[in-house]
């Protein structure tokens, strides 16, 4: 029921009913409608931008949890990058140094990554910038880890090769000589026992009775077994690979054949007095990269520091050689 409005008339001292014309009624109705629309719009804006709906609250909570997860994930990536960097540092500056190998080139570790369209499908996601950045970091880390894994595979091969090389390098005396009394003549200029002239002696002579066992000084393949009445006489040459050869001269007999594989310490022959020799002894030489070197530097496996110093002293004594 619509209430009527009354107005007090001071002249007649009576309340008279207020009658509205059509225009006033329309304005009044319009005011009601406008007020209603304003309240409705304000309520809509309030609920849309200020007060979240249950669904919006759930979505915002999920986004917050996702951002927290990404933040924690990036912290883990930071730690992994530090660990990987330390692995790369040890790889280049320790492991490869031990195995005498060049460090991996920087371009090898950093190459092979990129692509403009790689993350296009992530651009439509909420907070796409942090998602794409995290994805990039993860992909780069996986790539570097794969390269480091390949590098460790190479190091394993190097270690196996290094083990073989260490077994092959001449490292012991070719005859049993613990008391060192059999060291007769060493590396350097000596008087030749037959020609009586000063010649360079490219090896070490060990005196021993005929038939004394001679040992291979490192793992090798028998490259040559030669019988002769001249020069080095009966002689064995071992090829140790890695640029090393050893020569055993003036032998009385052989215990190997050409092409045979031998291990360090195997008996390959026997001391004799063949060729240009003045007494039973072994003439021993070491060749590295086609150049004769002083064998005194290749007895490190079976001599103490004191014995090594003593051998150097004996081998450096002037005099004549036995061949």
Secondary structure, DSSP 8 states (H G I E B T S, - for coil): -----EEEETTTTEEEE----HHHHHHHHHHHHHHHHHHHHHHHHIIIIIS--HHHHHHHHHHHHHHHHHHHHHHHHHHHHHHHHHHHHHIIIIIHHHTT-----HHHHH-S---TTTTGGGTTSTTHHHHHHHHHHHHHHHHHHHHHHHHHHHHHHHHHHHHHHHHHS--S-SS--TT-TTEEE-SEEEE-TTT-SEEEE-SEEEE--TT-EEE-SSSEEEEEEE--SSTT-SEEEEEEETTEEEEEESEEEES--TT-EE-TT-EEEEEB--SS-SSSEEEEEEEETTEEE-GGGG-TTS--HHHHHHHHHHHT--SB---
